[in-house]
Amino acid sequence: MPRLTIIIPYLKSDSSERLEETLASVLENRSESTDVCVINAGQYYDPYNIEAEGVRFLEAHAQNSLLDCINLGLHESQSDFIHPILCGAIVKNDWTLKPLKRLENPDIFAVIPLVIEMEEENDLSEQSQIMNAVQHSVHKTVHAGYVYRRNGSVFPLKRNTTIQRWDCIAPHIGGAFFRRSSLEELGGFQTTVSPQIAYIDTSLLFSSLKERTVWEVNSILYYPQGYFASEQKKDALQWITEQEQLYSRWHDLGERLGTGFSHQMRIWNELLHGLFQGNFFKILTAFRNGKVSGALAQKQSLIRQIKSTRSNSSLSSQSSFANDSLMRPKSISEFPRETSKNELF
C-alpha cells in the first residue's frame, strides 16, 4: 500500500501543458511508495501514455469543482497521507520527505509547505531553469498559509505575523499534506465554500480535536508568477462574506465575551471604512450574507460524531488487545529465550 497519494485535479480551466509539466516534475522527484492520481475533469487524453509511468487517471464530471476533485481523490486513495497540488506546480527532490516525517506524529493533522510564485524563465518544463529562476529572481511571492483569528478575520501568514492564543493556521490551496484517515472522518472537504475557506475550516475543526497544522519550510512547491492573482485580488465583499461563513461556525472559539466584542469591533471598523468609500450598505449586506443559520450547531454535532466514532474505535481496539493478551506469555519466564532487563524498556 502506498504511503502517500499525490492528487492533481485537472479542471476545464487548466491547460494540458501545465498538467504535463507538473506530472513530469512529480514523476522525476517522487519518493518510493508514492501514488500519483490525476482527477480528470478536463478531458485530458494522455497523448504521451503517462499512465504507463504509474499515474492513475480518474474520470470526473466536467462540472466538478476543485474541492469535488480533491474529495474524489481522497476517497479513492488507500495511502496514509494525501497531497493535493494544482496543475502548474513544480517540485524538487525530497519535497515530501520532511512533511511525511512530521505526520508520523499522530497529533499533527496537516503540514504546510511553502508555496512560491516565481517569474517564468524561458521553458517552464526545464527543471534546472526553474531552480535557477527561484534562486536568482527577486520577482517571487511566497505563500505560507493563512491565519484565522477568533474575531472572524482571515489573513495570509507573513514572516513577522504574531500568532495569538486562539489563532488557527491553515494551508494555502497551492499544496498541503493531510492525514487521510482524519479527512475521511469528515467525508472530505465541504464543497459549498471556496477552496481556501474549506482548508481553513477543516484546520479549525481538527484543531478543536487537538490535531495541529504545522509548517515545514524545507518543503517547497513552485508555481508561475501570478498563478494565484485571482485569489489575491478577490472581491473585498466576497471575502467579507466568506469570513463571516467561518465565523458562523467558529464564534465559540475562545472566551465568548472577548470573541463577540472583537468581532463587533471588526464589523464596525469595516462599516466605517465603507462609509467613507461609499459602499456602507454593500459591506453590511456582505456581512449578512455570510451568516449561516445553524452552522455552529452543525459543526458541534460533527465534532461530537467524530469523537464518538473515535471513542468506539478505541474501545474496540482495547477489547481486541485484551483478547490477544490471553494468548501472550504471562511472565518473563515464559518467553522462549532469556530476556534481559534492558530489553524490557
Secondary structure as a PSIPRED ss2 file (coil, helix, strand):
# PSIPRED VFORMAT (PSIPRED V4.0)

   1 M C   1.000  0.000  0.000
   2 P C   1.000  0.000  0.000
   3 R C   1.000  0.000  0.000
   4 L E   0.000  0.000  1.000
   5 T E   0.000  0.000  1.000
   6 I E   0.000  0.000  1.000
   7 I E   0.000  0.000  1.000
   8 I E   0.000  0.000  1.000
   9 P E   0.000  0.000  1.000
  10 Y E   0.000  0.000  1.000
  11 L C   1.000  0.000  0.000
  12 K C   1.000  0.000  0.000
  13 S C   1.000  0.000  0.000
  14 D C   1.000  0.000  0.000
  15 S C   1.000  0.000  0.000
  16 S H   0.000  1.000  0.000
  17 E H   0.000  1.000  0.000
  18 R H   0.000  1.000  0.000
  19 L H   0.000  1.000  0.000
  20 E H   0.000  1.000  0.000
  21 E H   0.000  1.000  0.000
  22 T H   0.000  1.000  0.000
  23 L H   0.000  1.000  0.000
  24 A H   0.000  1.000  0.000
  25 S H   0.000  1.000  0.000
  26 V H   0.000  1.000  0.000
  27 L H   0.000  1.000  0.000
  28 E H   0.000  1.000  0.000
  29 N H   0.000  1.000  0.000
  30 R C   1.000  0.000  0.000
  31 S C   1.000  0.000  0.000
  32 E C   1.000  0.000  0.000
  33 S C   1.000  0.000  0.000
  34 T E   0.000  0.000  1.000
  35 D E   0.000  0.000  1.000
  36 V E   0.000  0.000  1.000
  37 C E   0.000  0.000  1.000
  38 V E   0.000  0.000  1.000
  39 I E   0.000  0.000  1.000
  40 N E   0.000  0.000  1.000
  41 A C   1.000  0.000  0.000
  42 G C   1.000  0.000  0.000
  43 Q C   1.000  0.000  0.000
  44 Y C   1.000  0.000  0.000
  45 Y C   1.000  0.000  0.000
  46 D C   1.000  0.000  0.000
  47 P C   1.000  0.000  0.000
  48 Y C   1.000  0.000  0.000
  49 N C   1.000  0.000  0.000
  50 I H   0.000  1.000  0.000
  51 E H   0.000  1.000  0.000
  52 A H   0.000  1.000  0.000
  53 E H   0.000  1.000  0.000
  54 G C   1.000  0.000  0.000
  55 V E   0.000  0.000  1.000
  56 R E   0.000  0.000  1.000
  57 F E   0.000  0.000  1.000
  58 L E   0.000  0.000  1.000
  59 E E   0.000  0.000  1.000
  60 A C   1.000  0.000  0.000
  61 H C   1.000  0.000  0.000
  62 A C   1.000  0.000  0.000
  63 Q C   1.000  0.000  0.000
  64 N C   1.000  0.000  0.000
  65 S C   1.000  0.000  0.000
  66 L H   0.000  1.000  0.000
  67 L H   0.000  1.000  0.000
  68 D H   0.000  1.000  0.000
  69 C H   0.000  1.000  0.000
  70 I H   0.000  1.000  0.000
  71 N H   0.000  1.000  0.000
  72 L H   0.000  1.000  0.000
  73 G H   0.000  1.000  0.000
  74 L H   0.000  1.000  0.000
  75 H H   0.000  1.000  0.000
  76 E H   0.000  1.000  0.000
  77 S C   1.000  0.000  0.000
  78 Q C   1.000  0.000  0.000
  79 S C   1.000  0.000  0.000
  80 D C   1.000  0.000  0.000
  81 F E   0.000  0.000  1.000
  82 I E   0.000  0.000  1.000
  83 H E   0.000  0.000  1.000
  84 P E   0.000  0.000  1.000
  85 I E   0.000  0.000  1.000
  86 L C   1.000  0.000  0.000
  87 C C   1.000  0.000  0.000
  88 G C   1.000  0.000  0.000
  89 A C   1.000  0.000  0.000
  90 I E   0.000  0.000  1.000
  91 V C   1.000  0.000  0.000
  92 K C   1.000  0.000  0.000
  93 N C   1.000  0.000  0.000
  94 D C   1.000  0.000  0.000
  95 W C   1.000  0.000  0.000
  96 T C   1.000  0.000  0.000
  97 L H   0.000  1.000  0.000
  98 K H   0.000  1.000  0.000
  99 P H   0.000  1.000  0.000
 100 L H   0.000  1.000  0.000
 101 K H   0.000  1.000  0.000
 102 R H   0.000  1.000  0.000
 103 L C   1.000  0.000  0.000
 104 E C   1.000  0.000  0.000
 105 N C   1.000  0.000  0.000
 106 P C   1.000  0.000  0.000
 107 D C   1.000  0.000  0.000
 108 I E   0.000  0.000  1.000
 109 F E   0.000  0.000  1.000
 110 A E   0.000  0.000  1.000
 111 V E   0.000  0.000  1.000
 112 I E   0.000  0.000  1.000
 113 P E   0.000  0.000  1.000
 114 L E   0.000  0.000  1.000
 115 V E   0.000  0.000  1.000
 116 I E   0.000  0.000  1.000
 117 E E   0.000  0.000  1.000
 118 M E   0.000  0.000  1.000
 119 E C   1.000  0.000  0.000
 120 E C   1.000  0.000  0.000
 121 E C   1.000  0.000  0.000
 122 N C   1.000  0.000  0.000
 123 D C   1.000  0.000  0.000
 124 L C   1.000  0.000  0.000
 125 S C   1.000  0.000  0.000
 126 E C   1.000  0.000  0.000
 127 Q H   0.000  1.000  0.000
 128 S H   0.000  1.000  0.000
 129 Q H   0.000  1.000  0.000
 130 I H   0.000  1.000  0.000
 131 M H   0.000  1.000  0.000
 132 N H   0.000  1.000  0.000
 133 A H   0.000  1.000  0.000
 134 V H   0.000  1.000  0.000
 135 Q H   0.000  1.000  0.000
 136 H H   0.000  1.000  0.000
 137 S C   1.000  0.000  0.000
 138 V C   1.000  0.000  0.000
 139 H C   1.000  0.000  0.000
 140 K E   0.000  0.000  1.000
 141 T E   0.000  0.000  1.000
 142 V E   0.000  0.000  1.000
 143 H E   0.000  0.000  1.000
 144 A C   1.000  0.000  0.000
 145 G C   1.000  0.000  0.000
 146 Y E   0.000  0.000  1.000
 147 V E   0.000  0.000  1.000
 148 Y E   0.000  0.000  1.000
 149 R C   1.000  0.000  0.000
 150 R C   1.000  0.000  0.000
 151 N C   1.000  0.000  0.000
 152 G C   1.000  0.000  0.000
 153 S C   1.000  0.000  0.000
 154 V E   0.000  0.000  1.000
 155 F E   0.000  0.000  1.000
 156 P E   0.000  0.000  1.000
 157 L C   1.000  0.000  0.000
 158 K C   1.000  0.000  0.000
 159 R C   1.000  0.000  0.000
 160 N C   1.000  0.000  0.000
 161 T C   1.000  0.000  0.000
 162 T C   1.000  0.000  0.000
 163 I C   1.000  0.000  0.000
 164 Q C   1.000  0.000  0.000
 165 R C   1.000  0.000  0.000
 166 W C   1.000  0.000  0.000
 167 D C   1.000  0.000  0.000
 168 C E   0.000  0.000  1.000
 169 I E   0.000  0.000  1.000
 170 A E   0.000  0.000  1.000
 171 P C   1.000  0.000  0.000
 172 H C   1.000  0.000  0.000
 173 I C   1.000  0.000  0.000
 174 G C   1.000  0.000  0.000
 175 G E   0.000  0.000  1.000
 176 A C   1.000  0.000  0.000
 177 F E   0.000  0.000  1.000
 178 F E   0.000  0.000  1.000
 179 R E   0.000  0.000  1.000
 180 R H   0.000  1.000  0.000
 181 S H   0.000  1.000  0.000
 182 S H   0.000  1.000  0.000
 183 L H   0.000  1.000  0.000
 184 E H   0.000  1.000  0.000
 185 E H   0.000  1.000  0.000
 186 L H   0.000  1.000  0.000
 187 G C   1.000  0.000  0.000
 188 G C   1.000  0.000  0.000
 189 F C   1.000  0.000  0.000
 190 Q C   1.000  0.000  0.000
 191 T C   1.000  0.000  0.000
 192 T C   1.000  0.000  0.000
 193 V C   1.000  0.000  0.000
 194 S C   1.000  0.000  0.000
 195 P H   0.000  1.000  0.000
 196 Q H   0.000  1.000  0.000
 197 I H   0.000  1.000  0.000
 198 A H   0.000  1.000  0.000
 199 Y H   0.000  1.000  0.000
 200 I H   0.000  1.000  0.000
 201 D H   0.000  1.000  0.000
 202 T H   0.000  1.000  0.000
 203 S H   0.000  1.000  0.000
 204 L H   0.000  1.000  0.000
 205 L H   0.000  1.000  0.000
 206 F H   0.000  1.000  0.000
 207 S H   0.000  1.000  0.000
 208 S H   0.000  1.000  0.000
 209 L C   1.000  0.000  0.000
 210 K C   1.000  0.000  0.000
 211 E C   1.000  0.000  0.000
 212 R E   0.000  0.000  1.000
 213 T E   0.000  0.000  1.000
 214 V E   0.000  0.000  1.000
 215 W E   0.000  0.000  1.000
 216 E E   0.000  0.000  1.000
 217 V E   0.000  0.000  1.000
 218 N E   0.000  0.000  1.000
 219 S E   0.000  0.000  1.000
 220 I E   0.000  0.000  1.000
 221 L E   0.000  0.000  1.000
 222 Y E   0.000  0.000  1.000
 223 Y E   0.000  0.000  1.000
 224 P E   0.000  0.000  1.000
 225 Q C   1.000  0.000  0.000
 226 G C   1.000  0.000  0.000
 227 Y C   1.000  0.000  0.000
 228 F C   1.000  0.000  0.000
 229 A H   0.000  1.000  0.000
 230 S H   0.000  1.000  0.000
 231 E H   0.000  1.000  0.000
 232 Q H   0.000  1.000  0.000
 233 K C   1.000  0.000  0.000
 234 K C   1.000  0.000  0.000
 235 D C   1.000  0.000  0.000
 236 A H   0.000  1.000  0.000
 237 L H   0.000  1.000  0.000
 238 Q H   0.000  1.000  0.000
 239 W H   0.000  1.000  0.000
 240 I H   0.000  1.000  0.000
 241 T H   0.000  1.000  0.000
 242 E H   0.000  1.000  0.000
 243 Q H   0.000  1.000  0.000
 244 E H   0.000  1.000  0.000
 245 Q H   0.000  1.000  0.000
 246 L H   0.000  1.000  0.000
 247 Y H   0.000  1.000  0.000
 248 S H   0.000  1.000  0.000
 249 R H   0.000  1.000  0.000
 250 W H   0.000  1.000  0.000
 251 H C   1.000  0.000  0.000
 252 D C   1.000  0.000  0.000
 253 L C   1.000  0.000  0.000
 254 G C   1.000  0.000  0.000
 255 E C   1.000  0.000  0.000
 256 R H   0.000  1.000  0.000
 257 L H   0.000  1.000  0.000
 258 G H   0.000  1.000  0.000
 259 T H   0.000  1.000  0.000
 260 G H   0.000  1.000  0.000
 261 F H   0.000  1.000  0.000
 262 S H   0.000  1.000  0.000
 263 H H   0.000  1.000  0.000
 264 Q H   0.000  1.000  0.000
 265 M H   0.000  1.000  0.000
 266 R H   0.000  1.000  0.000
 267 I H   0.000  1.000  0.000
 268 W H   0.000  1.000  0.000
 269 N H   0.000  1.000  0.000
 270 E H   0.000  1.000  0.000
 271 L H   0.000  1.000  0.000
 272 L H   0.000  1.000  0.000
 273 H H   0.000  1.000  0.000
 274 G H   0.000  1.000  0.000
 275 L H   0.000  1.000  0.000
 276 F H   0.000  1.000  0.000
 277 Q H   0.000  1.000  0.000
 278 G C   1.000  0.000  0.000
 279 N C   1.000  0.000  0.000
 280 F H   0.000  1.000  0.000
 281 F H   0.000  1.000  0.000
 282 K H   0.000  1.000  0.000
 283 I H   0.000  1.000  0.000
 284 L H   0.000  1.000  0.000
 285 T H   0.000  1.000  0.000
 286 A H   0.000  1.000  0.000
 287 F H   0.000  1.000  0.000
 288 R H   0.000  1.000  0.000
 289 N H   0.000  1.000  0.000
 290 G H   0.000  1.000  0.000
 291 K C   1.000  0.000  0.000
 292 V C   1.000  0.000  0.000
 293 S C   1.000  0.000  0.000
 294 G C   1.000  0.000  0.000
 295 A H   0.000  1.000  0.000
 296 L H   0.000  1.000  0.000
 297 A H   0.000  1.000  0.000
 298 Q H   0.000  1.000  0.000
 299 K H   0.000  1.000  0.000
 300 Q H   0.000  1.000  0.000
 301 S H   0.000  1.000  0.000
 302 L H   0.000  1.000  0.000
 303 I H   0.000  1.000  0.000
 304 R H   0.000  1.000  0.000
 305 Q H   0.000  1.000  0.000
 306 I H   0.000  1.000  0.000
 307 K H   0.000  1.000  0.000
 308 S H   0.000  1.000  0.000
 309 T H   0.000  1.000  0.000
 310 R H   0.000  1.000  0.000
 311 S H   0.000  1.000  0.000
 312 N H   0.000  1.000  0.000
 313 S H   0.000  1.000  0.000
 314 S H   0.000  1.000  0.000
 315 L H   0.000  1.000  0.000
 316 S H   0.000  1.000  0.000
 317 S H   0.000  1.000  0.000
 318 Q H   0.000  1.000  0.000
 319 S H   0.000  1.000  0.000
 320 S H   0.000  1.000  0.000
 321 F H   0.000  1.000  0.000
 322 A H   0.000  1.000  0.000
 323 N H   0.000  1.000  0.000
 324 D H   0.000  1.000  0.000
 325 S H   0.000  1.000  0.000
 326 L C   1.000  0.000  0.000
 327 M C   1.000  0.000  0.000
 328 R C   1.000  0.000  0.000
 329 P C   1.000  0.000  0.000
 330 K C   1.000  0.000  0.000
 331 S C   1.000  0.000  0.000
 332 I H   0.000  1.000  0.000
 333 S H   0.000  1.000  0.000
 334 E H   0.000  1.000  0.000
 335 F C   1.000  0.000  0.000
 336 P C   1.000  0.000  0.000
 337 R C   1.000  0.000  0.000
 338 E C   1.000  0.000  0.000
 339 T C   1.000  0.000  0.000
 340 S C   1.000  0.000  0.000
 341 K H   0.000  1.000  0.000
 342 N H   0.000  1.000  0.000
 343 E H   0.000  1.000  0.000
 344 L H   0.000  1.000  0.000
 345 F C   1.000  0.000  0.000
